[in-house]
């Protein structure tokens, strides 16, 4: 089980791990030891061990301010 208690933002963890799980399901190479774990667990392990991290969100441009 993944210990998320030390994470600053659980929502960010879930979104990042979900995106990574989709990459793994599409055929990406895991960055941690796989063993017999499912792709979703592997994605969570990668996020917790900082093998992958979130990309910054692009700046949102408000057309009303232009």
Protein Blocks (a to p, Z undefined) as FASTA:
>chain_A
ZZfklpfblklmmmmmmmmmmmmmnopacfbdfkjadfklmmmmmmmnopaccddddddd
dfklZZ
